[in-house]
Structures are given as structure tokens and as C-alpha cells.
Amino acid sequence: MMKNKCWVVKIGSALLTNNGKGIDKQLIARWVEQIVDLKAQKIDIILVSSGSIVEGMKRLGWIEKPNDIHKLQAAAAVGQMGLVQAYEYLFAKHDIHTAQVLLTQDNLTDTNRFENISSTLENLLEFGTVPVINENDTVATEEIKFGDNDTLAALVANLVSADKLVILTDQKGVFDDDPRNNSEANLIHKIRFDDEKLERVAGKTSGSLGSGGMYSKVMAAKQAEESKTPTHIAWGREEEVLTRIHSGEHIGTIIHC
């Protein structure tokens, strides 16, 4: 029997929480419908979902993201409940089960744990579920935090030898200059992971809600290359973004091997 293709799809905090206002169930529902369509075409999907800390902040009534790691852990614990409920409810409408998988960096550096996680994900996909992965912020410390879920998504892509890593973000892709400061900046549609200008044009800025920014997404693409996995960075609010990527449309930025 031919094995299904597998995509790892990472969704950022700003998208999931409508820029910090709370979980955007209407937008998530649109992605869920596209994932259901992809699964019908024999593509397994692993979701890497940010948003637990931001959702927790909203539920706790916090305006600014704290620096104290224990407060961040508490917010993640509160917010993770909202994320799990949203995914479970929306996928259940299509008779698809979800599975929560929380990881820390030592899970993917310890050989035994690495093999266990790999086997678990393989079985979850065989059962037809959609694994929803997030960093286990409630127990992570500074020493074992991934730092951003872009890195986590790349490590998961390597773990399962994914056919594609899709990073959905609040930007349209990688530009040849910062589009926030230069209205004439051009979107780069396709670029090799080892192109010297890639890291330079990505910059090293991060948003107020997430912890990555475009630079971390480019670094994730470089990491995903270890398993020869191409990375597609695209605006998550783009109409039918996932199905259009599958159909081969040139939206966003493809970072290839």
C-alpha cells in the first residue's frame, strides 16, 4: 500500500488569536475545511499550533505579555484548554478526531523519546487523526524551550520526513526588503535554502505576540532541509491558502532544497 504524503502545517499566534483578541474560531474553521479536503486527497496533516499563551493572557485579562517564565507557563496552561476545545469541536464536525501532543526540546534530543514520538505520530496518522502539536510551555524552562514554534515545526518535519512544511503567518512571505518600511519591496516567490540573501532579507525582528518573526521561519526552513523538506511560507488569511498551495499556485514563498 502506498504511504500517504505528509504535511506539517504551523499556524502562528497572531493568526490564531486575531492579533491577541482571542481564538479566531471562524478562521480556524476555514483551515479545518481545507485540511479535511487535503486528507480526502490522501495527504496526512500534522498541525503545529501556537496561541496557548496569548489565549491564556486573554482569559486572564492580561494586556502585555509577561517576561516571567512561570507566568507564561500559567498562561499557557489556561490557554491550551481553549485551543484544544476549538480544534476538537471544529474537526469533530467532519467526523475527524484530533490528538494533543505537547513536546519539549529534550523529547526530540533523547533517542528513546524520539523513537517513541515518531511511533506515536505514525500511529495517530494511520488512525486518521490530526495530531495537534504545541510546545509544552507549562513545564518548559529557558534551557529546554524551543524559543518559537517555527523551530518545533521544522523538527517535527524532520521527525516524520514530511513532504512539505507549511508555515502560515501574518505576512505574505519573504520579501527582498522589509515591506513595513518599503512599499516597493517585492515578494520572493521561490528561493533556495542556501541562497546567501535569504537570511539577510528575512531580518531579525519578531512580533509582539509571537517569539519568532520571519527570521525564525527562514531558520526553520533551513533546518527542515535536513530531511529534504521544502518550506512554504504564506499569509494564513489568504483565501483557500492550503488547497491552493496543493494545487501549485504561486502564493507566498517556497524555500526549496
C-alpha positions as CSV (number, residue, x, y, z in Angstrom):
1,M,0.0,0.0,0.0
2,M,1.3,3.4,-1.0
3,K,2.0,5.6,2.0
4,N,0.2,9.0,2.1
5,K,2.1,12.2,1.7
6,C,2.5,14.2,4.9
7,W,2.5,17.9,5.5
8,V,3.4,19.7,8.7
9,V,1.3,22.9,9.0
10,K,2.4,25.5,11.5
11,I,0.0,28.3,12.4
12,G,1.2,31.4,14.3
13,S,-0.2,33.1,17.4
14,A,-1.2,36.3,15.7
15,L,-3.4,34.4,13.2
16,L,-4.9,32.0,15.7
17,T,-5.8,34.7,18.2
18,N,-6.8,37.5,15.8
19,N,-3.8,39.6,16.9
20,G,-4.4,38.8,20.6
21,K,-8.2,39.3,20.8
22,G,-8.8,35.6,21.4
23,I,-9.1,32.4,19.5
24,D,-10.5,33.1,16.0
25,K,-12.8,30.1,15.5
26,Q,-14.1,31.3,12.2
27,L,-10.6,31.5,10.7
28,I,-9.6,28.2,12.2
29,A,-12.8,26.7,10.7
30,R,-11.6,27.7,7.3
31,W,-8.3,25.9,7.7
32,V,-10.0,22.9,9.1
33,E,-12.2,22.7,6.0
34,Q,-9.1,22.9,3.8
35,I,-7.3,20.2,5.9
36,V,-10.4,17.9,5.5
37,D,-10.1,18.4,1.7
38,L,-6.4,17.6,1.7
39,K,-7.0,14.5,3.8
40,A,-9.6,13.4,1.3
41,Q,-6.8,13.6,-1.3
42,K,-4.5,11.3,0.8
43,I,-2.4,13.9,2.5
44,D,-1.8,13.4,6.2
45,I,-1.7,16.6,8.2
46,I,0.2,17.3,11.4
47,L,-0.7,20.7,12.9
48,V,1.9,22.7,15.0
49,S,-0.2,25.2,16.8
50,S,0.9,28.4,18.6
51,G,-1.6,30.5,20.6
52,S,-1.9,29.0,24.0
53,I,0.0,31.7,25.9
54,V,-1.9,34.5,24.0
55,E,-5.2,32.8,24.6
56,G,-4.3,32.4,28.3
57,M,-3.4,36.0,28.5
58,K,-6.8,37.0,27.1
59,R,-8.7,34.7,29.5
60,L,-6.7,36.0,32.5
61,G,-7.2,39.6,31.4
62,W,-3.6,40.4,30.8
63,I,-2.7,43.2,28.4
64,E,1.0,42.7,28.0
65,K,3.0,39.5,27.6
66,P,4.9,38.9,30.9
67,N,8.6,38.2,30.9
68,D,8.4,35.9,34.0
69,I,8.5,32.3,32.7
70,H,6.3,31.0,35.5
71,K,3.6,33.4,34.5
72,L,4.0,32.4,30.9
73,Q,3.6,28.8,31.9
74,A,0.4,29.6,33.8
75,A,-1.0,31.4,30.8
76,A,-0.1,28.5,28.6
77,A,-1.9,26.1,30.9
78,V,-5.1,28.2,30.8
79,G,-4.9,29.0,27.1
80,Q,-4.2,25.4,26.0
81,M,-7.7,24.4,27.1
82,G,-9.2,26.9,24.6
83,L,-7.0,25.7,21.7
84,V,-7.8,22.0,22.3
85,Q,-11.5,22.7,22.6
86,A,-11.5,24.7,19.3
87,Y,-9.7,22.1,17.3
88,E,-11.7,19.2,18.8
89,Y,-15.0,20.9,18.1
90,L,-14.3,22.0,14.6
91,F,-12.7,18.8,13.3
92,A,-15.5,16.7,15.0
93,K,-18.0,18.4,12.7
94,H,-16.2,16.5,9.9
95,D,-16.0,13.2,11.9
96,I,-12.2,13.6,12.3
97,H,-10.5,13.0,15.7
98,T,-7.7,15.3,16.9
99,A,-4.9,14.3,19.3
100,Q,-3.0,16.7,21.5
101,V,0.8,16.2,21.6
102,L,2.9,18.5,23.9
103,L,6.7,18.5,23.4
104,T,9.8,20.0,24.9
105,Q,13.2,20.1,23.2
106,D,14.6,17.2,25.3
107,N,11.8,15.0,23.9
108,L,13.5,15.3,20.5
109,T,17.1,15.0,21.6
110,D,16.7,11.9,23.7
111,T,16.9,8.8,21.4
112,N,14.3,6.7,23.2
113,R,11.8,9.6,23.4
114,F,12.5,10.5,19.8
115,E,11.6,7.0,18.6
116,N,8.5,6.9,20.9
117,I,7.2,10.2,19.5
118,S,7.8,9.0,15.9
119,S,5.9,5.8,16.5
120,T,3.1,7.7,18.2
121,L,2.7,10.2,15.4
122,E,2.8,7.4,12.8
123,N,0.0,5.5,14.6
124,L,-2.1,8.6,15.0
125,L,-1.9,9.3,11.3
126,E,-2.8,5.7,10.5
127,F,-5.9,6.1,12.7
128,G,-6.9,9.1,10.5
129,T,-6.5,11.7,13.3
130,V,-5.0,15.1,13.1
131,P,-2.2,15.5,15.7
132,V,-2.1,19.0,17.1
133,I,1.4,19.7,18.5
134,N,2.5,22.6,20.7
135,E,5.5,23.2,22.9
136,N,4.8,22.1,26.4
137,D,5.1,25.6,27.8
138,T,3.7,24.6,31.2
139,V,6.9,22.6,32.1
140,A,9.5,24.1,29.7
141,T,12.3,26.2,31.2
142,E,14.7,28.6,29.5
143,E,17.1,25.7,28.9
144,I,14.7,23.4,27.0
145,K,12.3,25.9,25.3
146,F,12.3,25.7,21.5
147,G,12.1,29.5,21.5
148,D,9.4,29.5,18.9
149,N,7.1,27.0,17.2
150,D,8.8,27.6,13.8
151,T,11.7,25.6,15.1
152,L,9.4,23.0,16.6
153,A,7.6,22.6,13.3
154,A,10.9,22.1,11.5
155,L,12.0,19.4,14.0
156,V,8.6,17.6,13.6
157,A,9.0,17.8,9.8
158,N,12.4,16.1,10.2
159,L,10.9,13.6,12.6
160,V,8.3,12.4,10.1
161,S,10.3,13.2,6.9
162,A,7.4,15.4,5.8
163,D,6.8,16.1,2.2
164,K,6.1,19.8,2.9
165,L,6.4,22.2,5.8
166,V,3.8,25.0,5.5
167,I,4.2,28.0,7.9
168,L,1.1,30.1,8.0
169,T,1.8,33.6,9.2
170,D,0.5,37.2,9.2
171,Q,2.9,38.1,6.4
172,K,2.6,37.2,2.7
173,G,6.0,35.6,2.6
174,V,9.7,36.6,2.4
175,F,10.3,40.0,0.7
176,D,13.5,41.4,-0.7
177,D,13.2,44.2,1.8
178,D,11.0,45.0,4.9
179,P,7.6,45.7,3.4
180,R,6.6,47.6,6.6
181,N,9.3,50.2,5.8
182,N,9.5,49.9,2.0
183,S,6.2,49.9,0.0
184,E,8.2,48.8,-3.1
185,A,9.5,45.7,-1.5
186,N,8.9,42.6,-3.7
187,L,7.7,39.2,-2.6
188,I,10.2,36.4,-3.3
189,H,8.2,33.5,-4.7
190,K,10.9,30.9,-4.8
191,I,14.4,30.7,-3.4
192,R,16.9,28.0,-2.4
193,F,17.5,27.4,1.3
194,D,21.2,28.1,0.9
195,D,20.9,31.3,-1.1
196,E,23.1,33.9,0.7
197,K,20.5,36.7,0.5
198,L,17.7,34.6,2.2
199,E,18.9,35.1,5.8
200,R,19.8,38.7,5.1
201,V,16.4,39.8,3.7
202,A,14.4,37.9,6.5
203,G,15.7,40.3,9.1
204,K,15.8,39.5,12.8
205,T,12.6,41.1,14.1
206,S,9.7,39.4,15.9
207,G,6.2,40.3,16.6
208,S,4.8,41.4,20.0
209,L,2.6,38.3,20.2
210,G,4.8,35.6,18.9
211,S,8.5,34.9,19.5
212,G,9.8,34.2,16.1
213,G,9.3,36.7,13.3
214,M,10.4,36.0,9.6
215,Y,14.0,35.3,10.6
216,S,12.9,32.2,12.7
217,K,10.8,31.0,9.8
218,V,13.8,31.1,7.4
219,M,15.9,29.3,10.0
220,A,13.2,26.7,10.3
221,A,13.3,26.2,6.6
222,K,17.0,25.7,6.7
223,Q,16.5,23.1,9.5
224,A,13.8,21.3,7.6
225,E,16.2,20.9,4.7
226,E,17.9,18.1,6.8
227,S,15.0,15.9,5.7
228,K,14.9,17.4,2.2
229,T,11.5,19.0,3.2
230,P,10.6,22.2,1.2
231,T,9.1,25.0,3.2
232,H,6.2,27.2,2.1
233,I,5.7,30.5,4.0
234,A,2.3,32.1,3.3
235,W,-0.3,34.5,4.6
236,G,-2.7,32.5,6.7
237,R,-5.7,34.6,5.8
238,E,-5.2,34.0,2.0
239,E,-8.4,32.5,0.6
240,E,-8.1,28.7,0.4
241,V,-4.4,29.0,1.2
242,L,-3.7,25.3,1.8
243,T,-5.7,23.9,-1.1
244,R,-4.2,26.5,-3.4
245,I,-0.7,25.6,-2.3
246,H,-1.5,21.9,-3.0
247,S,-2.7,22.9,-6.5
248,G,0.6,24.5,-7.2
249,E,-0.4,28.2,-7.2
250,H,2.5,30.7,-6.6
251,I,1.4,32.2,-3.4
252,G,3.8,33.0,-0.6
253,T,7.4,32.0,-0.6
254,I,8.8,28.5,-1.3
255,I,12.2,27.7,0.2
256,H,13.4,24.6,-1.5
257,C,16.4,22.3,-1.4
